[in-house]
Amino acid sequence: MKNLIALFLLAQASQVIAQPSIGELLSLHHSIVQISVELGNGTVGTGTGVVVSPEYVVTNCHVLANGKGANVAKYNDGYKPIALKADWKHDLCALKFEGLPFKPVNLRDSASLAIEEDVFSLGYPNGNNVPQPSYGSIKAKYAMDGSLIIRSNTAFSLGSSGGALFDKKLNLIGMTTFKSPGPQGFYYSLPVEWIRALIASKELLSLNTDESPFWALPFDQQPYFMQVVIPYQNKDWPTLHAIAEAWTKSQPEAPDAWYYLGVADHGLNRAPLAKNELNKALSLNPQHLEVFMQQSKIALQEADFDALEKLTQRINSLDPYAAELLASNIVALKQSKALPPSK
């Protein structure tokens, strides 16, 4: 039975993602630049930037922070900024230029994004000279400071900080910024609403700061959506329950708060409570694939075939591969139930 559940959970990373054409990717390459920063120890750091207007390239502040200088490179040409705008708390910085020969991207607000919507990122990971794509879907949106942090399974790595997260219509929907530690990749992007606010802010004269971005604060000062990840991955159900419960009280309209509370209660062998909490998450986000998967895990353990049939249909509308795998697990479970008792 445990093997069936483990096999089913592998579906979380197996969605088939609609990918942009090569021509569409090449057109976006003109809007993604590489940023080089001279650091205090004499080394050079790199990151990614996105052209959002003829004057501004936006990147993460942690790419630039406390550097001696920065420049933008594209097609073997370098460009020096003339001014800086910074939102250190939100980790967003904008470099201003007299004029860039690159096409700005179109921006799309985070509020219009749908859970499980296909997305892809572009950045310069690991010293690549050409922007590299990564594909996935939106898994969650977290309310913060008047906008929504985007969590996706669109992987990115060192050098991709300040990269672009796009929708299928090639609109910029976020800036790839940080990931949670641990084996299960939770990748977070900053919303374009913060980019618009940044461009409207005043200019600065220095890259120096002693302010940390919100995601790099001590654990107990981080947002709840970050605090739940490690206990969730470590199956530390009491800790996860305490954090998720505090989250539901702080943000009762956050679907993931109820989802993680349900996961914790299931882990603590409180299935009735878990079912109620997962249903609450679904009432706030009817497209929550992770909730359906957790409900399926419970239904498999309880051999609730009526529930499993309904869940298969719901999951199929979001992820046909996961639904197919669940159907296989249901068949195997039925076969196991038909076996004669051991002697």
GUROZA-361301 format. One line per field, with one value per residue: z, y, x of N, C-alpha, C in turn; residue number from 0. Coordinates in steps of 0.2 Angstrom, whole numbers, padded with zeros to 4 digits, m for minus. Last residue first. Layout:
residues N
n_z <- c(Z_...) .
n_y <- c(Y_...) .
n_x <- c(X_...) .
ca_z <- c(Z_...) .
ca_y <- c(Y_...) .
ca_x <- c(X_...) .
c_z <- c(Z_...) .
c_y <- c(Y_...) .
c_x <- c(X_...) .
i <- c(NUM_...) .
***
This chain:
residues 343
n_z <- c(0025_0020_0011_m0007_m0015_m0017_m0013_m0024_m0034_m0029_m0030_m0044_m0048_m0041_m0048_m0061_m0057_m0054_m0067_m0073_m0066_m0069_m0083_m0083_m0073_m0072_m0075_m0067_m0055_m0056_m0059_m0047_m0037_m0040_m0037_m0023_m0017_m0020_m0013_m0001_0006_0015_0007_m0004_0003_0006_m0007_m0012_m0004_m0010_m0023_m0020_m0016_m0027_m0036_m0034_m0039_m0029_m0016_m0006_m0005_m0003_0010_0016_0013_0021_0033_0033_0033_0045_0054_0050_0053_0061_0061_0058_0044_0044_0050_0040_0029_0034_0035_0021_0017_0025_0018_0005_0004_0015_0023_0036_0041_0055_0056_0047_0053_0065_0058_0052_0064_0070_0060_0059_0071_0070_0058_0049_0036_0030_0022_0032_0039_0027_0024_0032_0030_0019_0022_0032_0030_0044_0057_0060_0052_0047_0030_0016_0011_0012_0011_0023_0023_0021_0006_m0009_m0021_m0023_m0026_m0032_m0036_m0031_m0040_m0051_m0052_m0041_m0045_m0055_m0047_m0040_m0050_m0054_m0039_m0039_m0037_m0031_m0030_m0022_m0024_m0012_m0003_0003_0004_m0009_m0019_m0028_m0041_m0056_m0057_m0067_m0079_m0095_m0109_m0117_m0116_m0106_m0095_m0087_m0077_m0079_m0066_m0054_m0054_m0061_m0054_m0049_m0056_m0057_m0062_m0059_m0050_m0041_m0032_m0031_m0021_m0024_m0015_m0002_0005_m0001_m0003_m0015_m0025_m0032_m0044_m0062_m0070_m0082_m0088_m0093_m0105_m0104_m0114_m0116_m0108_m0091_m0077_m0071_m0080_m0085_m0090_m0090_m0087_m0090_m0086_m0085_m0071_m0058_m0054_m0064_m0063_m0059_m0050_m0056_m0072_m0084_m0097_m0110_m0112_m0124_m0134_m0134_m0134_m0121_m0114_m0102_m0089_m0072_m0064_m0050_m0039_m0026_m0013_m0004_0003_m0007_m0020_m0030_m0044_m0051_m0066_m0077_m0082_m0097_m0107_m0119_m0131_m0133_m0132_m0117_m0100_m0089_m0073_m0058_m0043_m0031_m0021_m0012_m0022_m0034_m0031_m0023_m0031_m0047_m0060_m0074_m0084_m0092_m0104_m0111_m0099_m0095_m0097_m0083_m0079_m0069_m0063_m0055_m0049_m0048_m0035_m0026_m0015_m0018_m0036_m0050_m0059_m0073_m0081_m0096_m0101_m0112_m0124_m0133_m0130_m0136_m0148_m0145_m0141_m0153_m0160_m0153_m0144_m0126_m0121_m0109_m0099_m0090_m0074_m0064_m0050_m0045_m0047_m0035_m0028_m0033_m0027_m0014_m0014_m0017_m0006_0004_0000) .
n_y <- c(m0086_m0071_m0070_m0068_m0052_m0041_m0030_m0030_m0025_m0012_m0007_m0007_0002_0013_0015_0019_0031_0038_0039_0047_0059_0063_0066_0076_0088_0094_0084_0074_0077_0074_0061_0056_0060_0050_0038_0040_0040_0026_0020_0021_0015_0023_0026_0032_0044_0050_0053_0061_0072_0075_0079_0089_0098_0100_0107_0117_0124_0131_0138_0139_0126_0119_0122_0115_0102_0101_0102_0090_0080_0082_0078_0064_0060_0061_0057_0067_0068_0075_0087_0091_0093_0103_0113_0115_0120_0131_0139_0139_0148_0161_0167_0169_0173_0170_0157_0150_0152_0144_0132_0130_0129_0118_0108_0107_0102_0089_0083_0083_0079_0087_0095_0102_0109_0117_0125_0134_0146_0152_0155_0164_0174_0175_0176_0164_0164_0180_0184_0182_0187_0200_0206_0217_0231_0238_0243_0251_0257_0274_0283_0281_0289_0284_0274_0269_0256_0250_0248_0239_0228_0225_0219_0208_0198_0186_0168_0153_0135_0122_0105_0095_0095_0112_0129_0138_0151_0167_0173_0178_0189_0188_0189_0195_0186_0176_0168_0159_0170_0169_0176_0180_0184_0187_0172_0164_0161_0145_0141_0135_0127_0129_0127_0142_0155_0172_0184_0198_0213_0219_0211_0196_0181_0169_0156_0140_0135_0136_0125_0124_0125_0136_0141_0152_0164_0161_0158_0152_0152_0147_0154_0166_0164_0162_0150_0148_0140_0136_0136_0132_0146_0161_0178_0191_0196_0199_0207_0208_0217_0214_0220_0230_0226_0236_0246_0259_0274_0277_0267_0261_0246_0242_0228_0220_0215_0220_0228_0237_0243_0256_0262_0271_0277_0273_0258_0253_0239_0230_0216_0203_0202_0211_0216_0229_0232_0240_0241_0236_0230_0230_0220_0214_0203_0207_0214_0207_0219_0227_0241_0255_0262_0256_0243_0231_0218_0209_0200_0189_0189_0187_0195_0194_0199_0208_0210_0217_0214_0220_0211_0209_0202_0199_0200_0199_0203_0194_0182_0183_0177_0164_0159_0160_0150_0139_0141_0136_0121_0114_0100_0087_0084_0078_0079_0072_0059_0053_0049_0036_0029_0030_0023_0010_0008_0006_m0006) .
n_x <- c(m0010_m0018_m0034_m0034_m0036_m0044_m0036_m0027_m0036_m0038_m0025_m0023_m0033_m0028_m0016_m0021_m0027_m0015_m0010_m0020_m0019_m0006_m0009_m0018_m0022_m0035_m0044_m0040_m0044_m0058_m0058_m0052_m0061_m0071_m0065_m0062_m0074_m0077_m0067_m0057_m0046_m0039_m0028_m0035_m0039_m0027_m0023_m0033_m0030_m0018_m0022_m0031_m0021_m0013_m0023_m0035_m0045_m0053_m0049_m0058_m0062_m0050_m0048_m0059_m0055_m0044_m0051_m0059_m0048_m0042_m0052_m0052_m0038_m0026_m0013_m0004_m0005_m0017_m0013_m0004_m0013_m0021_m0012_m0009_m0022_m0023_m0013_m0017_m0028_m0031_m0040_m0035_m0021_m0019_m0025_m0017_m0005_m0006_m0007_0005_0013_0008_0010_0024_0027_0020_0026_0038_0042_0051_0043_0037_0047_0051_0039_0033_0039_0034_0022_0024_0039_0051_0054_0059_0071_0078_0077_0076_0064_0065_0083_0091_0101_0112_0119_0125_0124_0119_0109_0092_0076_0059_0047_0042_0048_0042_0029_0031_0036_0025_0018_0024_0031_0044_0043_0051_0049_0053_0058_0063_0074_0079_0074_0065_0072_0070_0067_0060_0047_0032_0026_0027_0019_0018_0007_0010_0020_0037_0049_0066_0079_0084_0095_0102_0113_0108_0092_0075_0060_0044_0034_0030_0022_0022_0015_0005_0001_0001_0010_0005_m0002_0003_m0001_0005_0009_0010_0022_0036_0053_0066_0079_0092_0101_0119_0130_0129_0132_0121_0108_0100_0083_0065_0052_0034_0018_0001_m0009_m0011_m0020_m0019_m0018_m0022_m0013_m0001_m0002_0010_0019_0030_0048_0056_0070_0085_0095_0091_0096_0102_0096_0095_0090_0081_0077_0070_0068_0060_0069_0074_0071_0079_0087_0100_0109_0115_0124_0132_0134_0143_0141_0139_0125_0125_0126_0127_0136_0141_0151_0153_0139_0129_0118_0115_0108_0098_0089_0086_0081_0076_0081_0074_0071_0062_0057_0061_0072_0079_0094_0104_0121_0137_0152_0169_0181_0185_0177_0166_0162_0154_0143_0133_0119_0111_0094_0080_0075_0079_0073_0061_0063_0066_0054_0047_0054_0052_0036_0033_0024_0014_0019_0014_0019_0027_0028_0017_0018_0023_0012_0011_0021_0017_0005_0011_0019_0010_0004) .
ca_z <- c(0029_0021_0017_m0001_m0014_m0019_m0009_m0017_m0034_m0030_m0024_m0040_m0050_m0039_m0041_m0060_m0059_m0049_m0062_m0076_m0065_m0062_m0081_m0085_m0074_m0071_m0078_m0074_m0056_m0055_m0063_m0053_m0037_m0041_m0044_m0028_m0017_m0023_m0020_m0002_0001_0017_0013_m0005_0000_0011_m0003_m0015_m0003_m0003_m0022_m0023_m0011_m0022_m0037_m0030_m0044_m0032_m0022_m0007_m0006_m0010_0005_0016_0009_0014_0032_0034_0027_0039_0054_0050_0046_0063_0061_0065_0047_0042_0054_0046_0028_0033_0041_0026_0015_0026_0025_0007_0004_0011_0016_0035_0034_0052_0060_0046_0047_0065_0062_0048_0059_0074_0062_0053_0070_0075_0058_0056_0040_0035_0019_0028_0042_0030_0019_0032_0037_0019_0016_0034_0029_0037_0054_0063_0051_0052_0037_0019_0011_0017_0008_0020_0024_0027_0010_m0002_m0021_m0020_m0028_m0027_m0038_m0032_m0034_m0049_m0057_m0040_m0040_m0057_m0052_m0036_m0047_m0058_m0044_m0037_m0041_m0030_m0033_m0021_m0027_m0016_m0010_0004_0004_m0002_m0018_m0022_m0036_m0052_m0057_m0061_m0074_m0089_m0104_m0117_m0121_m0113_m0096_m0092_m0077_m0080_m0072_m0058_m0050_m0064_m0060_m0048_m0052_m0059_m0058_m0064_m0050_m0047_m0032_m0036_m0022_m0023_m0021_m0008_0004_0003_m0002_m0008_m0025_m0027_m0039_m0055_m0069_m0076_m0089_m0089_m0102_m0104_m0109_m0119_m0112_m0098_m0082_m0071_m0075_m0086_m0086_m0094_m0085_m0091_m0086_m0088_m0077_m0063_m0052_m0062_m0064_m0065_m0048_m0053_m0065_m0083_m0090_m0108_m0111_m0117_m0134_m0133_m0140_m0123_m0119_m0107_m0094_m0077_m0067_m0057_m0041_m0033_m0017_m0008_0007_m0004_m0015_m0026_m0040_m0048_m0060_m0075_m0080_m0090_m0106_m0112_m0129_m0133_m0139_m0122_m0106_m0092_m0080_m0062_m0049_m0032_m0026_m0009_m0016_m0035_m0036_m0020_m0027_m0039_m0057_m0067_m0083_m0086_m0099_m0115_m0103_m0094_m0100_m0088_m0079_m0075_m0062_m0061_m0048_m0052_m0039_m0032_m0014_m0014_m0029_m0047_m0053_m0070_m0077_m0091_m0101_m0106_m0118_m0134_m0129_m0129_m0148_m0148_m0136_m0147_m0162_m0153_m0149_m0132_m0121_m0115_m0100_m0097_m0078_m0070_m0054_m0044_m0052_m0041_m0027_m0035_m0034_m0016_m0012_m0021_m0013_0004_0000) .
ca_y <- c(m0092_m0075_m0069_m0072_m0057_m0047_m0032_m0032_m0032_m0017_m0008_m0011_m0005_0011_0014_0013_0026_0037_0036_0040_0055_0061_0061_0069_0084_0098_0091_0073_0078_0081_0065_0055_0063_0058_0039_0040_0046_0032_0019_0024_0011_0021_0022_0026_0039_0048_0049_0054_0069_0074_0073_0083_0096_0097_0100_0116_0121_0125_0137_0145_0131_0119_0124_0122_0105_0101_0107_0096_0081_0084_0085_0068_0061_0064_0052_0065_0065_0068_0083_0090_0088_0096_0111_0112_0113_0126_0138_0134_0141_0158_0166_0163_0174_0176_0163_0151_0155_0151_0134_0131_0135_0124_0110_0110_0109_0094_0085_0085_0076_0083_0090_0098_0104_0112_0120_0128_0143_0149_0151_0158_0173_0174_0182_0166_0159_0174_0185_0180_0179_0197_0204_0210_0228_0234_0242_0249_0250_0269_0284_0281_0286_0289_0277_0275_0261_0252_0253_0245_0231_0228_0225_0214_0200_0192_0174_0159_0141_0127_0112_0097_0091_0105_0124_0135_0144_0162_0176_0172_0189_0188_0188_0194_0192_0179_0173_0157_0165_0171_0171_0182_0181_0192_0178_0165_0165_0151_0140_0140_0127_0131_0121_0138_0149_0167_0180_0190_0209_0222_0219_0200_0188_0171_0163_0144_0131_0140_0128_0122_0125_0131_0141_0145_0163_0161_0164_0151_0155_0143_0150_0164_0167_0163_0155_0146_0146_0134_0139_0127_0140_0155_0172_0188_0194_0193_0207_0205_0215_0216_0214_0229_0227_0230_0244_0252_0271_0282_0268_0265_0250_0244_0234_0222_0212_0216_0223_0232_0241_0249_0262_0265_0278_0280_0262_0256_0245_0231_0223_0205_0201_0208_0213_0224_0233_0235_0244_0242_0229_0231_0223_0220_0202_0203_0218_0206_0213_0226_0234_0251_0265_0258_0249_0232_0224_0209_0206_0190_0188_0188_0191_0197_0195_0208_0205_0220_0213_0220_0215_0208_0207_0196_0202_0196_0206_0201_0183_0185_0184_0169_0160_0164_0157_0141_0139_0141_0125_0117_0108_0089_0086_0074_0082_0079_0063_0055_0056_0041_0030_0034_0030_0013_0009_0012_0000) .
ca_x <- c(m0010_m0012_m0029_m0036_m0032_m0047_m0042_m0025_m0033_m0044_m0028_m0019_m0034_m0034_m0016_m0017_m0031_m0020_m0007_m0019_m0025_m0007_m0004_m0020_m0016_m0029_m0045_m0039_m0037_m0055_m0061_m0049_m0055_m0073_m0067_m0056_m0071_m0082_m0067_m0064_m0050_m0046_m0027_m0031_m0044_m0031_m0018_m0032_m0036_m0018_m0018_m0034_m0026_m0010_m0021_m0029_m0041_m0056_m0045_m0054_m0067_m0053_m0043_m0059_m0061_m0043_m0047_m0062_m0053_m0038_m0050_m0058_m0041_m0032_m0018_m0005_0001_m0017_m0017_m0001_m0007_m0024_m0015_m0004_m0019_m0028_m0013_m0012_m0029_m0026_m0042_m0039_m0023_m0017_m0028_m0024_m0006_m0005_m0013_m0001_0014_0008_0003_0020_0029_0018_0019_0038_0037_0054_0047_0033_0043_0055_0042_0030_0041_0041_0022_0022_0032_0049_0052_0053_0066_0078_0076_0083_0065_0061_0076_0090_0094_0112_0113_0126_0122_0123_0116_0097_0083_0065_0050_0039_0050_0049_0030_0028_0041_0031_0015_0025_0025_0041_0045_0046_0053_0048_0059_0057_0075_0076_0079_0066_0069_0073_0071_0063_0054_0036_0022_0031_0019_0024_0007_0010_0015_0032_0044_0059_0076_0082_0091_0095_0114_0113_0098_0080_0066_0048_0039_0029_0026_0021_0021_0005_0002_m0003_0011_0010_m0003_0003_0000_0002_0007_0009_0016_0032_0045_0063_0072_0090_0096_0112_0130_0128_0137_0128_0110_0107_0088_0072_0056_0041_0023_0008_m0007_m0009_m0017_m0023_m0015_m0025_m0020_m0002_m0003_0004_0018_0024_0042_0054_0063_0081_0092_0094_0092_0100_0100_0092_0095_0080_0081_0069_0073_0056_0065_0079_0067_0080_0081_0098_0105_0116_0118_0133_0130_0141_0141_0146_0128_0121_0130_0123_0135_0137_0148_0157_0144_0136_0119_0119_0113_0104_0094_0085_0084_0075_0082_0075_0076_0068_0056_0054_0071_0074_0090_0100_0114_0133_0146_0163_0178_0189_0183_0171_0161_0161_0144_0139_0121_0116_0101_0084_0073_0081_0080_0061_0061_0071_0059_0045_0054_0059_0040_0033_0030_0014_0019_0016_0015_0026_0033_0017_0015_0028_0015_0006_0021_0023_0005_0006_0022_0014_0000) .
c_z <- c(0035_0026_0017_0005_m0007_m0018_m0011_m0013_m0028_m0030_m0024_m0033_m0046_m0041_m0039_m0053_m0059_m0051_m0056_m0071_m0068_m0062_m0074_m0083_m0076_m0073_m0077_m0078_m0064_m0056_m0062_m0058_m0044_m0041_m0045_m0035_m0022_m0023_m0023_m0010_0000_0012_0016_0001_m0001_0009_0003_m0010_m0006_m0001_m0015_m0022_m0014_m0016_m0031_m0031_m0040_m0037_m0025_m0014_m0008_m0011_m0002_0011_0010_0010_0024_0031_0027_0033_0047_0050_0045_0056_0063_0066_0054_0044_0051_0050_0035_0032_0040_0032_0019_0023_0027_0014_0006_0011_0012_0028_0033_0045_0057_0050_0045_0059_0063_0052_0055_0069_0066_0055_0064_0074_0064_0057_0047_0038_0024_0024_0038_0034_0022_0028_0036_0025_0016_0028_0030_0036_0046_0061_0054_0051_0041_0027_0015_0017_0013_0017_0020_0028_0016_0002_m0014_m0021_m0027_m0030_m0032_m0033_m0036_m0043_m0055_m0046_m0039_m0051_m0054_m0041_m0043_m0055_m0048_m0042_m0038_m0034_m0033_m0024_m0026_m0018_m0014_m0003_0005_m0002_m0011_m0022_m0031_m0047_m0053_m0062_m0067_m0083_m0098_m0113_m0121_m0118_m0104_m0092_m0082_m0080_m0073_m0065_m0054_m0059_m0063_m0054_m0052_m0054_m0061_m0061_m0056_m0046_m0038_m0034_m0026_m0025_m0019_m0014_m0002_0001_0002_m0007_m0017_m0028_m0034_m0050_m0062_m0076_m0083_m0088_m0097_m0101_m0110_m0114_m0116_m0102_m0089_m0076_m0076_m0081_m0088_m0090_m0090_m0089_m0088_m0088_m0079_m0070_m0057_m0059_m0061_m0066_m0053_m0051_m0062_m0075_m0089_m0101_m0109_m0117_m0127_m0132_m0140_m0130_m0121_m0112_m0099_m0083_m0073_m0059_m0048_m0034_m0024_m0013_0002_0000_m0011_m0021_m0036_m0044_m0057_m0068_m0077_m0088_m0098_m0112_m0122_m0132_m0139_m0129_m0111_m0099_m0083_m0069_m0053_m0039_m0027_m0014_m0014_m0028_m0036_m0025_m0024_m0036_m0050_m0066_m0075_m0087_m0094_m0110_m0107_m0097_m0099_m0090_m0084_m0074_m0069_m0059_m0054_m0051_m0043_m0037_m0021_m0014_m0025_m0039_m0051_m0065_m0073_m0087_m0096_m0106_m0111_m0128_m0129_m0127_m0141_m0147_m0138_m0142_m0157_m0155_m0149_m0138_m0127_m0116_m0107_m0098_m0085_m0075_m0061_m0048_m0051_m0046_m0032_m0034_m0036_m0023_m0015_m0020_m0018_m0002_0000) .
c_y <- c(m0091_m0080_m0073_m0070_m0061_m0053_m0038_m0034_m0034_m0024_m0012_m0012_m0009_0004_0011_0010_0019_0031_0034_0036_0048_0057_0058_0064_0077_0095_0095_0080_0078_0082_0072_0059_0062_0061_0047_0041_0046_0038_0025_0025_0014_0016_0020_0022_0032_0043_0046_0050_0062_0070_0071_0077_0090_0095_0097_0108_0119_0121_0131_0144_0138_0124_0124_0125_0112_0103_0107_0102_0087_0084_0087_0076_0065_0066_0055_0061_0063_0065_0076_0085_0086_0091_0104_0110_0111_0119_0132_0134_0136_0151_0163_0162_0168_0178_0170_0156_0155_0155_0142_0134_0136_0130_0116_0112_0112_0101_0090_0088_0077_0078_0085_0093_0099_0107_0115_0123_0136_0145_0148_0153_0166_0173_0181_0173_0162_0170_0179_0182_0177_0189_0200_0209_0222_0230_0238_0248_0247_0262_0278_0282_0286_0285_0281_0278_0268_0257_0255_0250_0238_0231_0229_0220_0207_0195_0180_0165_0147_0133_0117_0104_0093_0102_0117_0130_0142_0156_0171_0175_0183_0188_0188_0194_0190_0186_0178_0162_0163_0167_0173_0175_0182_0190_0184_0170_0167_0154_0146_0139_0132_0132_0122_0132_0145_0161_0174_0187_0202_0218_0221_0207_0191_0178_0165_0152_0134_0135_0132_0125_0122_0131_0135_0145_0156_0160_0165_0158_0154_0146_0147_0160_0164_0166_0156_0152_0143_0141_0138_0129_0135_0150_0166_0181_0190_0191_0200_0205_0213_0213_0218_0223_0225_0231_0237_0250_0264_0280_0274_0267_0254_0248_0235_0228_0214_0213_0218_0226_0235_0249_0255_0266_0271_0281_0269_0259_0247_0238_0224_0212_0204_0208_0210_0222_0228_0237_0238_0245_0236_0230_0224_0223_0208_0202_0214_0210_0212_0219_0232_0244_0260_0260_0251_0239_0226_0217_0206_0197_0189_0186_0192_0192_0198_0203_0205_0216_0216_0220_0215_0213_0205_0202_0199_0197_0204_0205_0190_0186_0187_0176_0165_0165_0162_0149_0141_0138_0130_0122_0110_0096_0088_0077_0080_0083_0070_0059_0058_0048_0035_0034_0033_0021_0012_0013_0006) .
c_x <- c(m0005_m0013_m0023_m0031_m0035_m0043_m0045_m0030_m0030_m0041_m0034_m0022_m0029_m0035_m0022_m0017_m0028_m0025_m0011_m0015_m0024_m0014_m0005_m0015_m0017_m0022_m0039_m0040_m0036_m0048_m0058_m0051_m0051_m0066_m0069_m0059_m0065_m0078_m0072_m0064_m0057_m0049_m0034_m0030_m0041_m0036_m0023_m0028_m0036_m0024_m0018_m0029_m0029_m0015_m0017_m0027_m0034_m0051_m0048_m0050_m0064_m0059_m0046_m0054_m0061_m0049_m0045_m0058_m0057_m0043_m0046_m0056_m0047_m0036_m0025_m0010_0001_m0011_m0018_m0006_m0005_m0019_m0018_m0006_m0014_m0025_m0018_m0011_m0024_m0027_m0037_m0042_m0028_m0020_m0025_m0028_m0013_m0006_m0012_m0007_0008_0009_0003_0013_0025_0020_0017_0031_0036_0049_0050_0037_0039_0052_0046_0034_0038_0042_0029_0023_0030_0042_0050_0050_0059_0071_0077_0083_0072_0062_0072_0083_0094_0105_0115_0120_0123_0120_0121_0104_0087_0071_0056_0042_0047_0050_0037_0030_0038_0036_0021_0023_0027_0036_0041_0049_0048_0051_0053_0058_0069_0076_0076_0071_0070_0069_0074_0068_0057_0043_0025_0026_0023_0024_0013_0010_0015_0026_0038_0055_0069_0080_0090_0092_0107_0114_0102_0086_0071_0055_0043_0034_0025_0025_0019_0011_0002_m0002_0008_0011_0002_0003_m0001_0003_0003_0006_0015_0025_0042_0056_0071_0083_0093_0107_0123_0128_0135_0132_0117_0110_0095_0077_0062_0045_0030_0012_0000_m0009_m0016_m0018_m0019_m0023_m0024_m0009_m0004_0003_0011_0023_0036_0048_0060_0074_0089_0091_0095_0096_0098_0098_0093_0086_0080_0073_0072_0061_0062_0074_0070_0074_0081_0092_0103_0113_0120_0127_0131_0138_0140_0146_0135_0124_0124_0127_0130_0136_0145_0154_0147_0141_0127_0121_0118_0109_0100_0091_0083_0078_0081_0076_0078_0073_0062_0052_0063_0072_0085_0096_0110_0125_0141_0157_0172_0186_0187_0178_0167_0160_0151_0140_0128_0119_0105_0091_0076_0079_0082_0069_0061_0069_0065_0050_0052_0059_0047_0037_0030_0020_0019_0014_0018_0021_0032_0022_0015_0025_0020_0009_0016_0023_0011_0005_0017_0017_0004) .
i <- c(342_341_340_339_338_337_336_335_334_333_332_331_330_329_328_327_326_325_324_323_322_321_320_319_318_317_316_315_314_313_312_311_310_309_308_307_306_305_304_303_302_301_300_299_298_297_296_295_294_293_292_291_290_289_288_287_286_285_284_283_282_281_280_279_278_277_276_275_274_273_272_271_270_269_268_267_266_265_264_263_262_261_260_259_258_257_256_255_254_253_252_251_250_249_248_247_246_245_244_243_242_241_240_239_238_237_236_235_234_233_232_231_230_229_228_227_226_225_224_223_222_221_220_219_218_217_216_215_214_213_212_211_210_209_208_207_206_205_204_203_202_201_200_199_198_197_196_195_194_193_192_191_190_189_188_187_186_185_184_183_182_181_180_179_178_177_176_175_174_173_172_171_170_169_168_167_166_165_164_163_162_161_160_159_158_157_156_155_154_153_152_151_150_149_148_147_146_145_144_143_142_141_140_139_138_137_136_135_134_133_132_131_130_129_128_127_126_125_124_123_122_121_120_119_118_117_116_115_114_113_112_111_110_109_108_107_106_105_104_103_102_101_100_99_98_97_96_95_94_93_92_91_90_89_88_87_86_85_84_83_82_81_80_79_78_77_76_75_74_73_72_71_70_69_68_67_66_65_64_63_62_61_60_59_58_57_56_55_54_53_52_51_50_49_48_47_46_45_44_43_42_41_40_39_38_37_36_35_34_33_32_31_30_29_28_27_26_25_24_23_22_21_20_19_18_17_16_15_14_13_12_11_10_9_8_7_6_5_4_3_2_1_0) .
***
